[in-house]
Amino acid sequence: MTAHNWTTDSIQDLSGKTAIVTGANSGIGLETAKALAGKGALVILPVRSAEKGKQANNEITGEFPNAKIEILELDLSSLASIKSFVEAYSEKHTSLDILINNAGVMIPPYGKTEDGFELQFGINHLGHFSLTGLLLPMLLKSDSGRIVTVSSVAHRNGKINFDDLTWDQRGYKAGRAYGDSKIANLYFTSELARMLEDTQVTVAAAHPGWTRTNLQKHSKFWSSLNPVFSQEPPMGALPTLRAATDENINNNDYYGPGGFLEIKGYPIKVNSNPLSKDKQIAKKLWDVSEKLTGIKYNLE
């Protein structure tokens, strides 16, 4: 197959592999989990609601009756919940092969997480920063670990204000805060890739283009344009799946749709904006994230 028609048929057999997909109860997360389970992986569904977890499990097993699924409770807006999730996972498993940091919130009304972080930065970035750090020892035990963080074309609107990460001193702009969280995903990916370059763990990022999901529920404007510009979740999940499973992926690669303006299409390697490649900002954000979460990455 060419680079322009990479599909789930391109995914190799994943029997014996274990994957965690955050936000797997709907949208591209559900499609990602479904594809991985269909290829034989044991897929962990971290969910806030047991009922939503059951619904996702039923949809996956309805398509793939032999799918191996586990449901564990996780709320990415709570550091305590993240720690509890990792403890629960560690009680049953000794390693992890694929971690997909997919869950997110997009342009909600102003709010803060349980730990006092602005909601989008707290969930989209700090939640996944914490989860990845706590799971890293498990990933390092895999012979070919993979970490994929889902960003967005909205990263182009991001510019992190380190003096006001909680938006307490500025008038809150939900779109700008979302862009900040998505460029933070790319800073996180690049700095983590640098840290892990001498290990067997590969770190990559992806974005789904314009995909029709409930992520747009807070915006009537974006929802109204979905019928014209968006693609369906199975297509939107392909960049993530390629970043998670393609054997030719390199550290810090970034995948997105190959069509016009990266809105839709089959997954190819794409470029993020110049600001997202600033190594000094990436390192500063990493240090700030460690202080805010209390999570230190252990490469031992």
TORKOL-4160 file (C-alpha; in steps of 0.2 Angstrom, whole numbers, padded with zeros to 4 digits, m for minus):
300
<pt num="1" X="0000" Y="0000" Z="0000"/>
<pt num="2" X="0006" Y="0018" Z="m0003"/>
<pt num="3" X="0007" Y="0031" Z="0010"/>
<pt num="4" X="m0009" Y="0038" Z="0005"/>
<pt num="5" X="m0020" Y="0023" Z="0007"/>
<pt num="6" X="m0015" Y="0017" Z="0024"/>
<pt num="7" X="m0030" Y="0009" Z="0032"/>
<pt num="8" X="m0033" Y="m0003" Z="0047"/>
<pt num="9" X="m0029" Y="m0017" Z="0035"/>
<pt num="10" X="m0011" Y="m0011" Z="0036"/>
<pt num="11" X="m0010" Y="m0015" Z="0054"/>
<pt num="12" X="0000" Y="m0030" Z="0059"/>
<pt num="13" X="m0007" Y="m0044" Z="0070"/>
<pt num="14" X="m0006" Y="m0037" Z="0088"/>
<pt num="15" X="m0009" Y="m0053" Z="0098"/>
<pt num="16" X="0000" Y="m0053" Z="0114"/>
<pt num="17" X="0001" Y="m0034" Z="0115"/>
<pt num="18" X="m0008" Y="m0023" Z="0128"/>
<pt num="19" X="m0014" Y="m0006" Z="0124"/>
<pt num="20" X="m0022" Y="0008" Z="0134"/>
<pt num="21" X="m0033" Y="0021" Z="0124"/>
<pt num="22" X="m0039" Y="0036" Z="0134"/>
<pt num="23" X="m0056" Y="0043" Z="0129"/>
<pt num="24" X="m0060" Y="0026" Z="0121"/>
<pt num="25" X="m0079" Y="0027" Z="0125"/>
<pt num="26" X="m0083" Y="0038" Z="0110"/>
<pt num="27" X="m0077" Y="0046" Z="0094"/>
<pt num="28" X="m0059" Y="0042" Z="0087"/>
<pt num="29" X="m0055" Y="0034" Z="0104"/>
<pt num="30" X="m0068" Y="0021" Z="0102"/>
<pt num="31" X="m0063" Y="0018" Z="0084"/>
<pt num="32" X="m0045" Y="0017" Z="0089"/>
<pt num="33" X="m0049" Y="0004" Z="0103"/>
<pt num="34" X="m0060" Y="m0006" Z="0091"/>
<pt num="35" X="m0046" Y="m0007" Z="0078"/>
<pt num="36" X="m0033" Y="m0012" Z="0090"/>
<pt num="37" X="m0044" Y="m0025" Z="0098"/>
<pt num="38" X="m0049" Y="m0031" Z="0081"/>
<pt num="39" X="m0030" Y="m0035" Z="0077"/>
<pt num="40" X="m0029" Y="m0045" Z="0093"/>
<pt num="41" X="m0022" Y="m0033" Z="0106"/>
<pt num="42" X="m0029" Y="m0033" Z="0124"/>
<pt num="43" X="m0037" Y="m0016" Z="0125"/>
<pt num="44" X="m0039" Y="m0006" Z="0142"/>
<pt num="45" X="m0053" Y="0006" Z="0141"/>
<pt num="46" X="m0051" Y="0019" Z="0155"/>
<pt num="47" X="m0068" Y="0028" Z="0158"/>
<pt num="48" X="m0076" Y="0039" Z="0170"/>
<pt num="49" X="m0092" Y="0030" Z="0169"/>
<pt num="50" X="m0094" Y="0011" Z="0171"/>
<pt num="51" X="m0110" Y="0013" Z="0160"/>
<pt num="52" X="m0101" Y="0021" Z="0146"/>
<pt num="53" X="m0087" Y="0008" Z="0147"/>
<pt num="54" X="m0100" Y="m0006" Z="0145"/>
<pt num="55" X="m0107" Y="0003" Z="0130"/>
<pt num="56" X="m0090" Y="0004" Z="0122"/>
<pt num="57" X="m0086" Y="m0014" Z="0126"/>
<pt num="58" X="m0103" Y="m0020" Z="0119"/>
<pt num="59" X="m0099" Y="m0010" Z="0103"/>
<pt num="60" X="m0082" Y="m0017" Z="0101"/>
<pt num="61" X="m0087" Y="m0035" Z="0104"/>
<pt num="62" X="m0102" Y="m0033" Z="0093"/>
<pt num="63" X="m0090" Y="m0030" Z="0079"/>
<pt num="64" X="m0076" Y="m0042" Z="0085"/>
<pt num="65" X="m0083" Y="m0055" Z="0096"/>
<pt num="66" X="m0066" Y="m0062" Z="0102"/>
<pt num="67" X="m0060" Y="m0045" Z="0107"/>
<pt num="68" X="m0051" Y="m0044" Z="0123"/>
<pt num="69" X="m0056" Y="m0029" Z="0133"/>
<pt num="70" X="m0054" Y="m0023" Z="0151"/>
<pt num="71" X="m0063" Y="m0008" Z="0159"/>
<pt num="72" X="m0054" Y="0003" Z="0172"/>
<pt num="73" X="m0060" Y="0019" Z="0180"/>
<pt num="74" X="m0050" Y="0035" Z="0176"/>
<pt num="75" X="m0054" Y="0053" Z="0177"/>
<pt num="76" X="m0040" Y="0063" Z="0169"/>
<pt num="77" X="m0045" Y="0079" Z="0178"/>
<pt num="78" X="m0040" Y="0071" Z="0195"/>
<pt num="79" X="m0022" Y="0067" Z="0199"/>
<pt num="80" X="m0028" Y="0055" Z="0213"/>
<pt num="81" X="m0039" Y="0046" Z="0200"/>
<pt num="82" X="m0024" Y="0044" Z="0188"/>
<pt num="83" X="m0013" Y="0037" Z="0202"/>
<pt num="84" X="m0028" Y="0025" Z="0207"/>
<pt num="85" X="m0029" Y="0019" Z="0188"/>
<pt num="86" X="m0011" Y="0015" Z="0187"/>
<pt num="87" X="m0011" Y="0006" Z="0203"/>
<pt num="88" X="m0026" Y="m0004" Z="0197"/>
<pt num="89" X="m0018" Y="m0008" Z="0181"/>
<pt num="90" X="m0001" Y="m0013" Z="0189"/>
<pt num="91" X="m0010" Y="m0026" Z="0200"/>
<pt num="92" X="m0015" Y="m0036" Z="0184"/>
<pt num="93" X="m0001" Y="m0032" Z="0172"/>
<pt num="94" X="0018" Y="m0031" Z="0172"/>
<pt num="95" X="0020" Y="m0022" Z="0156"/>
<pt num="96" X="0012" Y="m0011" Z="0143"/>
<pt num="97" X="0015" Y="m0010" Z="0124"/>
<pt num="98" X="0005" Y="0004" Z="0118"/>
<pt num="99" X="m0002" Y="0020" Z="0126"/>
<pt num="100" X="m0013" Y="0032" Z="0117"/>
<pt num="101" X="m0016" Y="0048" Z="0125"/>
<pt num="102" X="m0032" Y="0052" Z="0115"/>
<pt num="103" X="m0045" Y="0059" Z="0128"/>
<pt num="104" X="m0048" Y="0078" Z="0128"/>
<pt num="105" X="m0060" Y="0092" Z="0130"/>
<pt num="106" X="m0063" Y="0106" Z="0117"/>
<pt num="107" X="m0068" Y="0124" Z="0121"/>
<pt num="108" X="m0079" Y="0121" Z="0136"/>
<pt num="109" X="m0085" Y="0135" Z="0147"/>
<pt num="110" X="m0071" Y="0141" Z="0159"/>
<pt num="111" X="m0068" Y="0128" Z="0173"/>
<pt num="112" X="m0054" Y="0120" Z="0183"/>
<pt num="113" X="m0049" Y="0102" Z="0187"/>
<pt num="114" X="m0050" Y="0095" Z="0204"/>
<pt num="115" X="m0032" Y="0100" Z="0207"/>
<pt num="116" X="m0035" Y="0118" Z="0201"/>
<pt num="117" X="m0028" Y="0118" Z="0183"/>
<pt num="118" X="m0038" Y="0126" Z="0169"/>
<pt num="119" X="m0049" Y="0112" Z="0162"/>
<pt num="120" X="m0042" Y="0110" Z="0145"/>
<pt num="121" X="m0023" Y="0112" Z="0150"/>
<pt num="122" X="m0027" Y="0101" Z="0165"/>
<pt num="123" X="m0035" Y="0087" Z="0156"/>
<pt num="124" X="m0027" Y="0087" Z="0138"/>
<pt num="125" X="m0009" Y="0090" Z="0144"/>
<pt num="126" X="m0006" Y="0088" Z="0162"/>
<pt num="127" X="m0018" Y="0073" Z="0164"/>
<pt num="128" X="m0009" Y="0064" Z="0150"/>
<pt num="129" X="0008" Y="0070" Z="0156"/>
<pt num="130" X="0004" Y="0062" Z="0173"/>
<pt num="131" X="m0003" Y="0046" Z="0166"/>
<pt num="132" X="0012" Y="0043" Z="0155"/>
<pt num="133" X="0025" Y="0047" Z="0168"/>
<pt num="134" X="0017" Y="0034" Z="0180"/>
<pt num="135" X="0015" Y="0021" Z="0166"/>
<pt num="136" X="0032" Y="0023" Z="0159"/>
<pt num="137" X="0041" Y="0009" Z="0169"/>
<pt num="138" X="0028" Y="m0003" Z="0162"/>
<pt num="139" X="0031" Y="0004" Z="0144"/>
<pt num="140" X="0050" Y="0002" Z="0146"/>
<pt num="141" X="0047" Y="m0017" Z="0150"/>
<pt num="142" X="0040" Y="m0019" Z="0132"/>
<pt num="143" X="0051" Y="m0024" Z="0118"/>
<pt num="144" X="0044" Y="m0011" Z="0107"/>
<pt num="145" X="0034" Y="0001" Z="0117"/>
<pt num="146" X="0024" Y="0015" Z="0109"/>
<pt num="147" X="0017" Y="0032" Z="0116"/>
<pt num="148" X="0005" Y="0042" Z="0105"/>
<pt num="149" X="m0002" Y="0058" Z="0110"/>
<pt num="150" X="m0016" Y="0066" Z="0100"/>
<pt num="151" X="m0014" Y="0084" Z="0096"/>
<pt num="152" X="m0024" Y="0095" Z="0084"/>
<pt num="153" X="m0022" Y="0107" Z="0069"/>
<pt num="154" X="m0028" Y="0120" Z="0083"/>
<pt num="155" X="m0010" Y="0119" Z="0090"/>
<pt num="156" X="m0007" Y="0133" Z="0077"/>
<pt num="157" X="m0017" Y="0144" Z="0088"/>
<pt num="158" X="m0007" Y="0140" Z="0104"/>
<pt num="159" X="0005" Y="0150" Z="0113"/>
<pt num="160" X="0008" Y="0146" Z="0131"/>
<pt num="161" X="0008" Y="0160" Z="0144"/>
<pt num="162" X="0018" Y="0153" Z="0158"/>
<pt num="163" X="0013" Y="0168" Z="0169"/>
<pt num="164" X="m0005" Y="0163" Z="0168"/>
<pt num="165" X="m0008" Y="0145" Z="0165"/>
<pt num="166" X="m0024" Y="0145" Z="0174"/>
<pt num="167" X="m0031" Y="0160" Z="0165"/>
<pt num="168" X="m0034" Y="0169" Z="0181"/>
<pt num="169" X="m0027" Y="0185" Z="0175"/>
<pt num="170" X="m0034" Y="0186" Z="0158"/>
<pt num="171" X="m0051" Y="0185" Z="0150"/>
<pt num="172" X="m0054" Y="0167" Z="0146"/>
<pt num="173" X="m0054" Y="0163" Z="0128"/>
<pt num="174" X="m0059" Y="0144" Z="0126"/>
<pt num="175" X="m0052" Y="0142" Z="0108"/>
<pt num="176" X="m0035" Y="0150" Z="0113"/>
<pt num="177" X="m0034" Y="0139" Z="0129"/>
<pt num="178" X="m0038" Y="0124" Z="0118"/>
<pt num="179" X="m0024" Y="0128" Z="0106"/>
<pt num="180" X="m0013" Y="0130" Z="0121"/>
<pt num="181" X="m0017" Y="0113" Z="0127"/>
<pt num="182" X="m0014" Y="0105" Z="0109"/>
<pt num="183" X="0003" Y="0114" Z="0107"/>
<pt num="184" X="0007" Y="0108" Z="0124"/>
<pt num="185" X="0004" Y="0090" Z="0118"/>
<pt num="186" X="0017" Y="0093" Z="0104"/>
<pt num="187" X="0030" Y="0100" Z="0116"/>
<pt num="188" X="0027" Y="0085" Z="0128"/>
<pt num="189" X="0029" Y="0073" Z="0113"/>
<pt num="190" X="0046" Y="0081" Z="0107"/>
<pt num="191" X="0053" Y="0082" Z="0125"/>
<pt num="192" X="0048" Y="0064" Z="0129"/>
<pt num="193" X="0055" Y="0058" Z="0112"/>
<pt num="194" X="0072" Y="0066" Z="0117"/>
<pt num="195" X="0072" Y="0058" Z="0134"/>
<pt num="196" X="0068" Y="0041" Z="0127"/>
<pt num="197" X="0079" Y="0041" Z="0111"/>
<pt num="198" X="0090" Y="0028" Z="0118"/>
<pt num="199" X="0077" Y="0016" Z="0124"/>
<pt num="200" X="0065" Y="0004" Z="0115"/>
<pt num="201" X="0050" Y="0015" Z="0117"/>
<pt num="202" X="0045" Y="0026" Z="0102"/>
<pt num="203" X="0036" Y="0042" Z="0105"/>
<pt num="204" X="0024" Y="0050" Z="0091"/>
<pt num="205" X="0010" Y="0062" Z="0089"/>
<pt num="206" X="m0005" Y="0062" Z="0078"/>
<pt num="207" X="m0020" Y="0073" Z="0074"/>
<pt num="208" X="m0037" Y="0068" Z="0067"/>
<pt num="209" X="m0040" Y="0083" Z="0055"/>
<pt num="210" X="m0058" Y="0088" Z="0056"/>
<pt num="211" X="m0068" Y="0073" Z="0063"/>
<pt num="212" X="m0086" Y="0073" Z="0067"/>
<pt num="213" X="m0086" Y="0069" Z="0086"/>
<pt num="214" X="m0095" Y="0075" Z="0102"/>
<pt num="215" X="m0079" Y="0085" Z="0105"/>
<pt num="216" X="m0087" Y="0099" Z="0096"/>
<pt num="217" X="m0103" Y="0099" Z="0107"/>
<pt num="218" X="m0098" Y="0116" Z="0115"/>
<pt num="219" X="m0098" Y="0125" Z="0099"/>
<pt num="220" X="m0114" Y="0127" Z="0088"/>
<pt num="221" X="m0102" Y="0135" Z="0075"/>
<pt num="222" X="m0091" Y="0120" Z="0072"/>
<pt num="223" X="m0105" Y="0108" Z="0074"/>
<pt num="224" X="m0115" Y="0117" Z="0060"/>
<pt num="225" X="m0100" Y="0115" Z="0048"/>
<pt num="226" X="m0098" Y="0096" Z="0052"/>
<pt num="227" X="m0108" Y="0090" Z="0037"/>
<pt num="228" X="m0098" Y="0100" Z="0025"/>
<pt num="229" X="m0080" Y="0098" Z="0031"/>
<pt num="230" X="m0079" Y="0084" Z="0043"/>
<pt num="231" X="m0074" Y="0065" Z="0041"/>
<pt num="232" X="m0081" Y="0051" Z="0051"/>
<pt num="233" X="m0072" Y="0044" Z="0066"/>
<pt num="234" X="m0066" Y="0028" Z="0058"/>
<pt num="235" X="m0056" Y="0039" Z="0046"/>
<pt num="236" X="m0051" Y="0052" Z="0060"/>
<pt num="237" X="m0043" Y="0038" Z="0070"/>
<pt num="238" X="m0032" Y="0032" Z="0056"/>
<pt num="239" X="m0017" Y="0045" Z="0060"/>
<pt num="240" X="m0017" Y="0039" Z="0078"/>
<pt num="241" X="m0018" Y="0021" Z="0073"/>
<pt num="242" X="m0003" Y="0023" Z="0061"/>
<pt num="243" X="0007" Y="0032" Z="0074"/>
<pt num="244" X="0003" Y="0018" Z="0086"/>
<pt num="245" X="0007" Y="0003" Z="0075"/>
<pt num="246" X="0017" Y="0007" Z="0059"/>
<pt num="247" X="0034" Y="m0001" Z="0061"/>
<pt num="248" X="0043" Y="0013" Z="0051"/>
<pt num="249" X="0038" Y="0027" Z="0063"/>
<pt num="250" X="0052" Y="0037" Z="0070"/>
<pt num="251" X="0053" Y="0046" Z="0087"/>
<pt num="252" X="0044" Y="0063" Z="0087"/>
<pt num="253" X="0035" Y="0059" Z="0070"/>
<pt num="254" X="0018" Y="0068" Z="0068"/>
<pt num="255" X="0004" Y="0060" Z="0058"/>
<pt num="256" X="m0012" Y="0068" Z="0051"/>
<pt num="257" X="m0024" Y="0067" Z="0036"/>
<pt num="258" X="m0016" Y="0069" Z="0019"/>
<pt num="259" X="m0030" Y="0079" Z="0011"/>
<pt num="260" X="m0032" Y="0098" Z="0009"/>
<pt num="261" X="m0026" Y="0108" Z="0024"/>
<pt num="262" X="m0025" Y="0091" Z="0033"/>
<pt num="263" X="m0044" Y="0092" Z="0036"/>
<pt num="264" X="m0047" Y="0074" Z="0030"/>
<pt num="265" X="m0039" Y="0060" Z="0021"/>
<pt num="266" X="m0028" Y="0045" Z="0023"/>
<pt num="267" X="m0014" Y="0047" Z="0036"/>
<pt num="268" X="0003" Y="0053" Z="0031"/>
<pt num="269" X="0018" Y="0061" Z="0040"/>
<pt num="270" X="0014" Y="0080" Z="0043"/>
<pt num="271" X="0023" Y="0095" Z="0050"/>
<pt num="272" X="0018" Y="0105" Z="0065"/>
<pt num="273" X="0021" Y="0124" Z="0066"/>
<pt num="274" X="0038" Y="0132" Z="0069"/>
<pt num="275" X="0033" Y="0137" Z="0087"/>
<pt num="276" X="0029" Y="0119" Z="0092"/>
<pt num="277" X="0047" Y="0114" Z="0088"/>
<pt num="278" X="0055" Y="0127" Z="0101"/>
<pt num="279" X="0065" Y="0115" Z="0112"/>
<pt num="280" X="0067" Y="0129" Z="0125"/>
<pt num="281" X="0049" Y="0130" Z="0127"/>
<pt num="282" X="0047" Y="0111" Z="0127"/>
<pt num="283" X="0060" Y="0110" Z="0141"/>
<pt num="284" X="0052" Y="0124" Z="0151"/>
<pt num="285" X="0034" Y="0116" Z="0150"/>
<pt num="286" X="0041" Y="0099" Z="0155"/>
<pt num="287" X="0049" Y="0107" Z="0171"/>
<pt num="288" X="0033" Y="0116" Z="0175"/>
<pt num="289" X="0023" Y="0101" Z="0172"/>
<pt num="290" X="0033" Y="0091" Z="0184"/>
<pt num="291" X="0031" Y="0104" Z="0197"/>
<pt num="292" X="0013" Y="0106" Z="0195"/>
<pt num="293" X="0009" Y="0087" Z="0195"/>
<pt num="294" X="0023" Y="0081" Z="0206"/>
<pt num="295" X="0026" Y="0067" Z="0193"/>
<pt num="296" X="0045" Y="0064" Z="0190"/>
<pt num="297" X="0049" Y="0052" Z="0175"/>
<pt num="298" X="0059" Y="0037" Z="0180"/>
<pt num="299" X="0069" Y="0029" Z="0166"/>
<pt num="300" X="0077" Y="0016" Z="0177"/>
